[in-house]
């Protein structure tokens, strides 16, 4: 069951956040994983900003045995 996000917790992760959560992967690895379908494509906010939904990434990290918090 999905838990509501605590107040003030950003519902989006940046590319830096996602790379850190997956063990410090590089920008190239992150891009390749998106291209290969290992990660969902990011939401694009404006021309430069890319964000991943926190709920989706947290679930993936937990499924791999990690702790997103």
C-alpha angles and dihedrals in degrees: 000000000000116000118215114250115257113254112275095020109129111238091213135068124212122224088259091055092049093048090051093048090053094053102278098302118180128254089253092053091049091051092046092050090053091047091049092048095246089122128029116253113264125251108251115225109190122329099310111019120098122183135179122209108258092219093057096045093044090053091050092049091049091048087056091052097259134125115235093194 
